[in-house]
Amino acid sequence: MPSNVGEGGDLNRPRRRNPLVLWVSGAWVLPLFGIMYWIHPSAFAKTLCSTLAVLIAPIPALLYMRRQRSRLLAYATNSEEEAAKLKLQLETVRYRTSRLREELQAADRQARLSHQLTLLGQFTAGFMHEFNNPLAIVAGRIEVLLDERKGDAALCADLEQMLKESRYMGNIASTLLQALRRERGGEIFDTSIPQKALEEALQAFRPSAESQGARLVEEIAEAPRVDVPEHVVGEVVRGLLSNALEALKGQDEAVIWVRLEPYRTAGAKVVIKIEDNGPGVPESIRGHLFEPFISQSTGRERLGLGLFLAASLLDMYDGRIRYEPRNGGGASFVIELPPARFTRGQPYHWFAGGTTE
């Protein structure tokens, strides 16, 4: 079917003829009628010729109308196609505009976030400098007290715990600065025992859990050392335990499970799970759990820097953290840690599946 689209994109509408022309077009039968009348002048011939003239006179007009109808149908079809194309183009423009708006908003949010993190990094660097000096003094004084009060066993036990926490705070302070700067640097550290980090974190939070009426359930299996500093593992676990206790406030029969999965596959990640039977994380923010500064309300939606820093710390050492809904309701945070390979304390048998003699 020929297209009715002319040059320049204009539609060629079917041309309308004067109705008088259509009426005059029927006069083509008059010469034939005269000839027949002249050849057969009888009354029968006149009647027959008149009847034929009336029947065949509209033929040109009918042919023209049929052609005009075909043109109108083609024009209507072409108009519908053009309307569909314009509608599709409009939808495409709307979609692209929406995408551009979203990208601009995302870029604006990212720029604000980068600015906030830059300011936070600058503030933290200055804060850590001021923080470490008195912390070092406190730790040094505790060491002196330990030496002076050797005879008091109970006091020495408390002082040793305070010294341990002070050193832990110093380690976290230095590592936190690296996490905010997203750099590992030339840090040298010993591989850590995940069971020990879990037990120390549980020991630190057990009094708070008991006062809140929450039950801590330990399911700690055997696993190899991990290529992550012990204080980093402890800080991530402590942060998750703190979040779980916050989410379980006011809930009856509150339970937190701390699991170290059995290690079965050579070279696989060491898996730690912190689970609770609380309200869980709203689906609307699950995709942004490990981004900073997204908190808008209380409860599980109260998210600031905690999970972001946990993810940043683990990322420095090739570790990962993710969220998944817990079967039966609640939240489950999965920590994946790289195993340490062929260390003096845990040599080849962890990766060959055998045992040492």
C-alpha positions as CSV (number, residue, x, y, z in Angstrom):
1,M,0.0,0.0,0.0
2,P,1.5,3.4,-1.0
3,S,2.4,5.6,1.9
4,N,0.4,8.8,2.3
5,V,3.3,10.5,4.1
6,G,4.7,13.3,1.9
7,E,7.9,15.2,2.0
8,G,8.6,17.0,5.3
9,G,6.6,14.5,7.3
10,D,3.1,16.0,6.3
11,L,0.2,13.7,5.7
12,N,-1.4,13.9,2.2
13,R,-5.1,14.0,3.0
14,P,-7.4,12.7,0.2
15,R,-8.6,15.6,-1.9
16,R,-12.3,16.4,-1.9
17,R,-14.0,17.2,-5.2
18,N,-16.9,19.5,-5.8
19,P,-20.2,17.6,-5.5
20,L,-21.4,19.3,-8.8
21,V,-18.5,17.6,-10.6
22,L,-19.8,14.2,-9.4
23,W,-23.3,15.1,-10.7
24,V,-22.0,16.3,-14.1
25,S,-19.9,13.1,-14.4
26,G,-23.2,11.2,-15.1
27,A,-23.7,13.1,-18.3
28,W,-21.3,10.7,-20.1
29,V,-24.3,8.6,-21.0
30,L,-26.1,11.3,-23.0
31,P,-24.3,10.8,-26.3
32,L,-24.9,7.1,-26.1
33,F,-28.6,7.8,-25.2
34,G,-28.8,10.1,-28.3
35,I,-27.3,7.5,-30.7
36,M,-29.6,4.7,-29.4
37,Y,-32.6,7.1,-29.7
38,W,-31.7,8.0,-33.3
39,I,-31.1,4.3,-34.3
40,H,-34.3,3.0,-32.6
41,P,-36.9,5.9,-32.3
42,S,-39.6,3.6,-31.1
43,A,-41.2,4.0,-27.7
44,F,-39.8,0.7,-26.4
45,A,-36.3,1.7,-27.5
46,K,-36.8,5.1,-25.7
47,T,-37.8,3.3,-22.5
48,L,-35.0,0.8,-22.6
49,C,-32.4,3.5,-23.3
50,S,-33.7,5.7,-20.5
51,T,-33.6,2.8,-18.1
52,L,-30.0,1.9,-19.1
53,A,-29.0,5.5,-18.9
54,V,-30.3,5.8,-15.3
55,L,-28.5,2.5,-14.3
56,I,-25.1,3.2,-15.7
57,A,-24.9,6.9,-15.3
58,P,-23.6,6.7,-11.6
59,I,-20.8,4.3,-12.5
60,P,-18.0,7.0,-12.6
61,A,-19.2,8.5,-9.3
62,L,-19.3,5.0,-7.7
63,L,-15.8,4.2,-8.9
64,Y,-14.6,7.5,-7.6
65,M,-16.2,7.0,-4.2
66,R,-14.8,3.5,-3.9
67,R,-11.3,4.8,-4.7
68,Q,-11.9,7.7,-2.2
69,R,-13.0,5.2,0.4
70,S,-9.7,3.2,0.0
71,R,-7.7,6.4,0.3
72,L,-9.6,7.4,3.5
73,L,-9.0,3.9,5.0
74,A,-5.3,4.2,4.1
75,Y,-5.1,7.6,5.6
76,A,-6.8,6.5,8.8
77,T,-4.5,3.5,9.1
78,N,-1.5,5.7,8.5
79,S,-2.7,8.2,11.0
80,E,-3.1,5.5,13.6
81,E,0.4,4.3,12.9
82,E,1.8,7.8,13.2
83,A,-0.2,8.4,16.5
84,A,1.3,5.1,17.9
85,K,4.8,6.2,16.9
86,L,4.3,9.6,18.5
87,K,2.9,7.9,21.6
88,L,5.9,5.6,21.8
89,Q,8.3,8.5,21.3
90,L,6.5,10.4,24.1
91,E,6.8,7.4,26.4
92,T,10.5,7.1,25.6
93,V,11.1,10.7,26.3
94,R,9.2,10.4,29.6
95,Y,11.2,7.3,30.5
96,R,14.5,9.0,29.7
97,T,13.5,12.1,31.6
98,S,12.6,9.9,34.6
99,R,15.9,8.1,34.4
100,L,17.9,11.3,34.1
101,R,16.0,12.7,37.1
102,E,16.8,9.6,39.1
103,E,20.5,9.7,38.0
104,L,20.7,13.4,38.9
105,Q,19.2,12.7,42.3
106,A,21.5,9.7,42.9
107,A,24.5,11.8,41.8
108,D,23.4,14.6,44.2
109,R,23.0,12.1,47.1
110,Q,26.4,10.6,46.3
111,A,28.0,14.0,46.2
112,R,26.5,14.9,49.6
113,L,27.6,11.5,51.0
114,S,31.1,11.9,49.7
115,H,31.2,15.4,51.3
116,Q,29.9,14.0,54.6
117,L,32.4,11.2,54.6
118,T,35.2,13.6,53.8
119,L,34.3,15.8,56.7
120,L,33.8,12.7,58.9
121,G,37.3,11.4,57.9
122,Q,38.9,14.8,58.7
123,F,37.1,15.0,62.0
124,T,38.0,11.4,62.9
125,A,41.6,12.0,62.1
126,G,41.8,14.9,64.5
127,F,39.6,13.1,67.1
128,M,41.8,9.9,67.0
129,H,44.9,12.0,67.6
130,E,43.3,13.6,70.7
131,F,41.7,10.3,71.8
132,N,44.8,8.1,71.6
133,N,46.9,10.3,73.8
134,P,44.8,10.1,77.0
135,L,44.0,6.4,76.2
136,A,47.7,5.6,76.1
137,I,48.1,7.4,79.4
138,V,45.3,5.4,80.9
139,A,46.7,2.1,79.6
140,G,50.1,3.1,81.0
141,R,48.7,3.9,84.4
142,I,46.9,0.6,84.5
143,E,50.1,-1.3,83.8
144,V,51.8,0.6,86.7
145,L,48.9,-0.2,89.0
146,L,49.1,-3.9,88.0
147,D,52.7,-3.9,89.0
148,E,52.1,-2.1,92.2
149,R,49.1,-4.2,93.3
150,K,50.3,-7.7,92.5
151,G,49.1,-9.0,95.9
152,D,45.5,-8.0,95.3
153,A,44.2,-10.8,93.0
154,A,40.7,-9.4,92.6
155,L,41.9,-5.9,91.8
156,C,44.5,-7.3,89.4
157,A,41.8,-9.2,87.5
158,D,39.8,-6.0,87.1
159,L,42.8,-4.0,86.1
160,E,43.8,-6.7,83.5
161,Q,40.3,-6.5,82.0
162,M,40.5,-2.7,81.9
163,L,43.9,-2.9,80.2
164,K,42.6,-5.3,77.7
165,E,39.6,-3.1,76.8
166,S,41.9,0.0,76.6
167,R,44.2,-1.8,74.1
168,Y,41.1,-3.0,72.2
169,M,39.9,0.6,72.0
170,G,43.3,1.7,70.7
171,N,43.3,-0.9,68.0
172,I,39.8,-0.1,66.9
173,A,40.6,3.6,66.8
174,S,43.5,3.1,64.4
175,T,41.6,0.6,62.3
176,L,38.5,2.8,62.2
177,L,40.6,5.6,60.6
178,Q,41.8,3.2,57.9
179,A,38.2,2.1,57.2
180,L,37.0,5.6,56.8
181,R,39.8,6.2,54.4
182,R,39.2,2.9,52.6
183,E,42.8,1.9,52.9
184,R,44.6,-1.0,54.5
185,G,48.1,0.4,54.2
186,G,51.1,-1.6,55.4
187,E,49.4,-3.1,58.4
188,I,51.0,-6.2,59.8
189,F,48.9,-8.4,62.1
190,D,48.6,-11.9,63.4
191,T,45.8,-14.2,62.2
192,S,43.0,-14.6,64.7
193,I,40.9,-17.3,66.2
194,P,37.3,-16.6,65.5
195,Q,36.1,-18.7,68.5
196,K,38.1,-16.4,70.8
197,A,36.7,-13.2,69.3
198,L,33.1,-14.6,69.7
199,E,33.6,-15.7,73.2
200,E,35.0,-12.3,74.2
201,A,32.2,-10.4,72.5
202,L,29.6,-12.6,74.3
203,Q,31.3,-12.1,77.6
204,A,31.2,-8.3,77.1
205,F,27.4,-8.3,76.2
206,R,26.1,-11.0,78.5
207,P,25.4,-8.7,81.4
208,S,23.5,-6.3,79.2
209,A,21.5,-9.2,77.7
210,E,20.6,-10.6,81.1
211,S,19.5,-7.2,82.4
212,Q,17.3,-6.9,79.3
213,G,15.9,-10.4,79.6
214,A,17.4,-11.5,76.3
215,R,18.9,-15.0,76.0
216,L,22.3,-15.5,74.2
217,V,22.6,-18.9,72.5
218,E,26.1,-20.0,71.5
219,E,26.6,-22.5,68.7
220,I,30.3,-22.3,68.1
221,A,31.8,-25.0,66.0
222,E,35.5,-25.7,65.1
223,A,37.0,-23.4,62.4
224,P,40.4,-22.4,61.3
225,R,42.1,-19.1,62.0
226,V,41.1,-16.2,59.8
227,D,43.2,-13.7,58.0
228,V,41.5,-10.8,59.8
229,P,42.8,-9.0,63.0
230,E,41.0,-10.2,66.2
231,H,39.9,-6.8,67.2
232,V,38.2,-6.3,63.8
233,V,36.2,-9.6,64.2
234,G,35.3,-8.6,67.7
235,E,34.2,-5.1,66.7
236,V,31.9,-6.4,63.9
237,V,30.4,-9.0,66.2
238,R,29.9,-6.5,69.0
239,G,28.2,-4.0,66.7
240,L,25.8,-6.7,65.5
241,L,25.1,-7.8,69.1
242,S,24.4,-4.2,70.1
243,N,22.0,-3.8,67.2
244,A,20.2,-7.0,68.0
245,L,19.8,-6.0,71.7
246,E,18.4,-2.6,70.6
247,A,15.9,-4.3,68.2
248,L,14.8,-6.7,71.0
249,K,14.0,-4.1,73.6
250,G,10.6,-4.7,75.2
251,Q,10.2,-8.1,73.5
252,D,9.3,-11.2,75.5
253,E,11.3,-14.3,75.0
254,A,14.0,-12.4,73.1
255,V,16.8,-14.7,71.8
256,I,20.1,-13.9,70.0
257,W,21.9,-16.8,68.3
258,V,25.7,-16.5,67.8
259,R,26.8,-19.2,65.4
260,L,30.2,-20.2,64.0
261,E,29.4,-22.6,61.2
262,P,31.3,-25.9,61.0
263,Y,34.2,-25.6,58.5
264,R,33.9,-28.4,55.9
265,T,35.3,-27.1,52.6
266,A,39.0,-26.4,52.1
267,G,39.6,-22.7,51.1
268,A,36.0,-21.7,51.8
269,K,35.1,-18.6,53.9
270,V,34.7,-19.0,57.6
271,V,31.0,-18.1,58.3
272,I,29.7,-16.4,61.4
273,K,25.9,-15.7,61.9
274,I,24.3,-13.3,64.3
275,E,20.6,-13.9,64.4
276,D,17.7,-12.7,66.5
277,N,13.9,-13.2,66.7
278,G,13.1,-9.5,66.6
279,P,11.1,-7.5,64.0
280,G,13.7,-8.0,61.3
281,V,14.8,-5.3,58.8
282,P,12.1,-3.5,56.7
283,E,12.2,-4.6,53.1
284,S,12.3,-1.0,52.0
285,I,15.8,-0.4,53.4
286,R,17.4,-3.8,52.9
287,G,19.2,-2.7,49.8
288,H,20.8,0.2,51.7
289,L,21.7,-1.5,54.9
290,F,25.4,-1.0,54.5
291,E,25.3,2.6,53.3
292,P,26.0,5.4,55.7
293,F,23.5,8.0,57.0
294,I,20.2,6.5,55.9
295,S,18.5,6.5,59.4
296,Q,15.2,8.2,59.5
297,S,13.4,6.6,62.4
298,T,13.8,4.3,65.4
299,G,14.0,0.5,65.7
300,R,15.4,-1.6,62.9
301,E,15.3,1.5,60.6
302,R,17.7,3.4,62.9
303,L,20.8,2.9,60.8
304,G,23.8,5.3,60.8
305,L,27.4,4.3,60.5
306,G,27.5,1.0,62.4
307,L,26.8,-1.4,59.5
308,F,28.7,0.8,57.0
309,L,31.8,0.7,59.2
310,A,31.4,-3.1,59.8
311,A,31.2,-3.6,56.0
312,S,34.2,-1.3,55.4
313,L,36.3,-3.0,58.0
314,L,35.7,-6.4,56.6
315,D,36.2,-5.2,53.1
316,M,39.7,-4.1,54.0
317,Y,40.6,-7.8,54.8
318,D,38.6,-9.5,52.0
319,G,35.7,-10.2,54.3
320,R,32.0,-9.7,53.6
321,I,28.8,-9.1,55.6
322,R,25.3,-9.5,54.3
323,Y,21.7,-9.6,55.6
324,E,19.1,-12.3,55.1
325,P,15.7,-12.8,56.7
326,R,15.7,-15.4,59.4
327,N,13.4,-18.5,59.0
328,G,10.7,-18.1,61.5
329,G,11.0,-14.3,61.7
330,G,13.7,-11.9,62.7
331,A,17.1,-10.9,61.3
332,S,20.2,-12.8,60.3
333,F,23.5,-11.2,59.5
334,V,26.1,-13.4,57.9
335,I,29.8,-12.6,58.2
336,E,32.3,-14.3,55.8
337,L,36.0,-14.3,56.8
338,P,38.9,-15.5,54.7
339,P,40.7,-18.4,56.3
340,A,44.4,-18.1,57.1
341,R,46.4,-20.5,55.0
342,F,49.2,-22.7,56.4
343,T,49.9,-20.8,59.6
344,R,52.2,-22.2,62.3
345,G,49.2,-22.9,64.6
346,Q,46.8,-24.2,62.0
347,P,48.8,-25.8,59.2
348,Y,47.9,-27.9,56.2
349,H,45.3,-30.2,57.8
350,W,42.6,-27.5,57.7
351,F,42.8,-27.3,53.9
352,A,43.4,-31.0,53.2
353,G,40.5,-32.2,55.4
354,G,42.8,-34.3,57.6
355,T,44.0,-34.0,61.2
356,T,47.3,-33.3,62.7
357,E,49.0,-35.9,64.9
